[in-house]
């Protein structure tokens, strides 16, 4: 009886060996050792694949962030020319158009847009426009000032502007608004 107790105690106090160490030892048959080694290699392969995927993903995000920044010439301060003959000589406003749509509650939305051409020798980075809506007598009933460019225009390049209006005055005569250049920035 004492011998069996001693055997249990020695088995419990013996340090355990990992499967990989046991697989390499000569106690197990070669086929079983090989399967344990393949499992360990498969686990390491999974770690390498996941790590590589994460590294490639981070590299793509960093590349996208660097590419989305504007060129260095466009990052400096903008020089503005206020409304004058010189400022209006930088751009050529094309025909104005208007469209009507409905929002999700059924209100009418008027979308006023048009074309802007950079006729200067410098990139145009900003343009401020004033839209004036008149009544049937020609009296202004609504005036709006807004930034007309979403991205810079290179020389001789044409871009567009668009503004949405939901609650225009009832006195408006539904004619196209007058569009004026207030200032340009390059």
TIKEDO-892750 format. One record per residue (C-alpha): x, y, z. Coordinates in Angstrom, 1 decimal. Last residue first. Layout:
BEGIN
<xx->X, yy->Y, zz->Z>
...
//
This chain:
BEGIN
<xx->-4.8, yy->81.8, zz->-55.1>
<xx->-7.9, yy->83.2, zz->-53.5>
<xx->-10.8, yy->84.9, zz->-55.2>
<xx->-13.2, yy->87.5, zz->-53.9>
<xx->-16.8, yy->88.6, zz->-54.2>
<xx->-17.6, yy->87.1, zz->-57.6>
<xx->-21.2, yy->87.8, zz->-58.5>
<xx->-24.2, yy->85.5, zz->-59.3>
<xx->-27.6, yy->86.9, zz->-60.1>
<xx->-30.3, yy->84.4, zz->-59.2>
<xx->-32.2, yy->82.5, zz->-61.9>
<xx->-35.9, yy->83.4, zz->-61.9>
<xx->-38.4, yy->81.8, zz->-59.5>
<xx->-39.9, yy->85.3, zz->-58.8>
<xx->-39.0, yy->85.3, zz->-55.1>
<xx->-41.7, yy->86.8, zz->-52.9>
<xx->-42.4, yy->83.4, zz->-51.2>
<xx->-38.9, yy->83.7, zz->-49.6>
<xx->-36.5, yy->80.8, zz->-50.1>
<xx->-36.7, yy->77.9, zz->-47.6>
<xx->-34.7, yy->74.9, zz->-48.8>
<xx->-31.8, yy->76.3, zz->-50.6>
<xx->-28.9, yy->74.2, zz->-52.0>
<xx->-25.7, yy->75.5, zz->-53.4>
<xx->-23.6, yy->74.1, zz->-56.3>
<xx->-20.2, yy->75.1, zz->-57.8>
<xx->-18.4, yy->73.7, zz->-60.8>
<xx->-14.9, yy->73.4, zz->-62.2>
<xx->-13.2, yy->74.4, zz->-65.4>
<xx->-9.4, yy->74.3, zz->-65.8>
<xx->-7.6, yy->77.0, zz->-67.9>
<xx->-5.0, yy->77.5, zz->-65.1>
<xx->-5.4, yy->74.8, zz->-62.3>
<xx->-8.5, yy->74.8, zz->-60.2>
<xx->-8.3, yy->73.9, zz->-56.5>
<xx->-11.0, yy->71.6, zz->-55.0>
<xx->-14.5, yy->72.1, zz->-53.5>
<xx->-14.9, yy->75.5, zz->-55.0>
<xx->-17.8, yy->78.0, zz->-54.6>
<xx->-17.5, yy->79.3, zz->-51.0>
<xx->-20.7, yy->81.0, zz->-50.1>
<xx->-22.6, yy->84.2, zz->-49.9>
<xx->-26.5, yy->84.2, zz->-50.1>
<xx->-28.9, yy->87.1, zz->-50.6>
<xx->-32.7, yy->86.9, zz->-50.5>
<xx->-35.5, yy->89.3, zz->-51.5>
<xx->-33.5, yy->91.6, zz->-53.8>
<xx->-35.9, yy->94.0, zz->-55.7>
<xx->-36.3, yy->93.3, zz->-59.4>
<xx->-40.1, yy->94.0, zz->-59.4>
<xx->-40.9, yy->90.3, zz->-59.8>
<xx->-38.8, yy->89.5, zz->-56.7>
<xx->-35.1, yy->89.0, zz->-56.8>
<xx->-32.6, yy->86.3, zz->-55.6>
<xx->-29.0, yy->87.4, zz->-55.2>
<xx->-26.2, yy->84.8, zz->-55.2>
<xx->-22.8, yy->86.0, zz->-53.9>
<xx->-19.7, yy->84.0, zz->-54.7>
<xx->-16.4, yy->83.4, zz->-52.8>
<xx->-13.7, yy->81.7, zz->-54.8>
<xx->-10.8, yy->79.7, zz->-53.4>
<xx->-7.8, yy->77.8, zz->-54.6>
<xx->-7.3, yy->79.1, zz->-58.1>
<xx->-4.0, yy->77.9, zz->-59.5>
<xx->-2.1, yy->80.7, zz->-61.3>
<xx->-2.0, yy->81.9, zz->-64.9>
<xx->-5.6, yy->83.2, zz->-64.8>
<xx->-8.6, yy->82.2, zz->-66.7>
<xx->-9.9, yy->79.7, zz->-64.1>
<xx->-13.3, yy->78.6, zz->-65.3>
<xx->-16.3, yy->78.4, zz->-63.0>
<xx->-19.4, yy->76.5, zz->-64.0>
<xx->-22.9, yy->76.7, zz->-62.5>
<xx->-25.2, yy->75.6, zz->-59.7>
<xx->-28.4, yy->76.5, zz->-57.9>
<xx->-30.2, yy->73.6, zz->-56.2>
<xx->-33.7, yy->74.5, zz->-55.0>
<xx->-35.2, yy->72.2, zz->-52.4>
<xx->-38.9, yy->71.6, zz->-52.1>
<xx->-40.2, yy->70.2, zz->-48.8>
<xx->-41.6, yy->66.7, zz->-48.9>
<xx->-40.4, yy->65.4, zz->-45.6>
<xx->-37.6, yy->63.3, zz->-47.2>
<xx->-36.3, yy->66.3, zz->-49.3>
<xx->-37.7, yy->67.2, zz->-52.6>
<xx->-35.9, yy->68.4, zz->-55.7>
<xx->-35.8, yy->71.4, zz->-58.0>
<xx->-32.9, yy->72.3, zz->-60.3>
<xx->-31.3, yy->75.7, zz->-61.2>
<xx->-28.6, yy->76.5, zz->-63.7>
<xx->-26.2, yy->79.4, zz->-64.1>
<xx->-24.2, yy->79.7, zz->-67.3>
<xx->-20.5, yy->80.0, zz->-67.0>
<xx->-18.5, yy->82.3, zz->-64.7>
<xx->-15.1, yy->83.3, zz->-65.9>
<xx->-12.4, yy->83.6, zz->-63.3>
<xx->-9.2, yy->85.5, zz->-62.5>
<xx->-10.3, yy->88.7, zz->-64.2>
<xx->-13.1, yy->89.0, zz->-61.7>
<xx->-10.5, yy->89.6, zz->-59.0>
<xx->-8.6, yy->92.3, zz->-61.0>
<xx->-11.9, yy->94.1, zz->-61.9>
<xx->-12.7, yy->94.3, zz->-58.3>
<xx->-14.1, yy->92.0, zz->-55.6>
<xx->-11.4, yy->91.3, zz->-53.1>
<xx->-8.2, yy->89.5, zz->-54.1>
<xx->-7.2, yy->86.9, zz->-51.5>
<xx->-3.7, yy->85.2, zz->-51.0>
<xx->-4.1, yy->81.8, zz->-49.5>
<xx->-1.5, yy->80.7, zz->-46.9>
<xx->0.6, yy->77.7, zz->-47.8>
<xx->-0.6, yy->74.2, zz->-48.3>
<xx->-1.3, yy->74.4, zz->-52.1>
<xx->2.4, yy->74.6, zz->-53.1>
<xx->3.1, yy->71.6, zz->-50.9>
<xx->0.8, yy->69.3, zz->-52.8>
<xx->-2.4, yy->68.5, zz->-51.1>
<xx->-2.5, yy->65.7, zz->-48.5>
<xx->-4.5, yy->62.6, zz->-49.6>
<xx->-1.4, yy->60.7, zz->-50.8>
<xx->0.3, yy->60.7, zz->-47.4>
<xx->-2.8, yy->59.4, zz->-45.6>
<xx->-3.4, yy->56.8, zz->-48.3>
<xx->0.2, yy->55.6, zz->-48.0>
<xx->-0.1, yy->55.3, zz->-44.2>
<xx->-3.4, yy->53.4, zz->-44.5>
<xx->-1.8, yy->51.0, zz->-47.1>
<xx->1.2, yy->50.4, zz->-44.8>
<xx->-1.1, yy->49.7, zz->-41.8>
<xx->-2.9, yy->47.1, zz->-43.9>
<xx->0.3, yy->45.5, zz->-45.1>
<xx->1.6, yy->45.2, zz->-41.5>
<xx->-1.8, yy->43.7, zz->-40.3>
<xx->-1.7, yy->41.2, zz->-43.1>
<xx->1.9, yy->40.2, zz->-42.4>
<xx->1.1, yy->39.7, zz->-38.7>
<xx->-2.0, yy->37.5, zz->-39.5>
<xx->0.1, yy->35.4, zz->-42.0>
<xx->3.1, yy->35.0, zz->-39.6>
<xx->0.8, yy->34.0, zz->-36.7>
<xx->-1.0, yy->31.5, zz->-38.9>
<xx->2.3, yy->30.0, zz->-40.1>
<xx->3.4, yy->29.6, zz->-36.4>
<xx->0.3, yy->27.6, zz->-35.7>
<xx->0.8, yy->25.5, zz->-38.7>
<xx->4.4, yy->24.8, zz->-37.7>
<xx->3.2, yy->23.6, zz->-34.3>
<xx->0.6, yy->21.4, zz->-35.8>
<xx->3.2, yy->20.0, zz->-38.2>
<xx->5.5, yy->19.2, zz->-35.3>
<xx->2.7, yy->17.4, zz->-33.5>
<xx->1.9, yy->15.3, zz->-36.6>
<xx->5.6, yy->14.4, zz->-37.1>
<xx->5.9, yy->13.2, zz->-33.5>
<xx->2.8, yy->11.0, zz->-34.0>
<xx->4.2, yy->9.4, zz->-37.1>
<xx->7.6, yy->8.9, zz->-35.5>
<xx->6.3, yy->6.8, zz->-32.5>
<xx->6.5, yy->8.4, zz->-29.1>
<xx->9.2, yy->7.7, zz->-26.4>
<xx->12.2, yy->8.9, zz->-28.5>
<xx->11.7, yy->12.6, zz->-27.5>
<xx->11.0, yy->15.1, zz->-30.2>
<xx->7.2, yy->14.7, zz->-29.8>
<xx->7.6, yy->14.9, zz->-26.0>
<xx->9.4, yy->18.2, zz->-26.3>
<xx->6.7, yy->19.5, zz->-28.6>
<xx->3.9, yy->18.3, zz->-26.3>
<xx->5.3, yy->20.1, zz->-23.4>
<xx->7.0, yy->18.4, zz->-20.5>
<xx->5.4, yy->18.1, zz->-17.1>
<xx->7.6, yy->18.3, zz->-14.0>
<xx->7.4, yy->15.2, zz->-11.7>
<xx->5.6, yy->16.0, zz->-8.4>
<xx->2.4, yy->14.2, zz->-9.3>
<xx->4.1, yy->11.1, zz->-10.6>
<xx->6.3, yy->10.9, zz->-7.5>
<xx->3.3, yy->11.2, zz->-5.2>
<xx->1.4, yy->8.6, zz->-7.0>
<xx->4.3, yy->6.1, zz->-6.9>
<xx->4.8, yy->6.7, zz->-3.2>
<xx->1.1, yy->6.0, zz->-2.5>
<xx->1.4, yy->2.8, zz->-4.5>
<xx->4.5, yy->1.7, zz->-2.5>
<xx->2.8, yy->2.3, zz->0.8>
<xx->0.0, yy->0.0, zz->0.0>
//
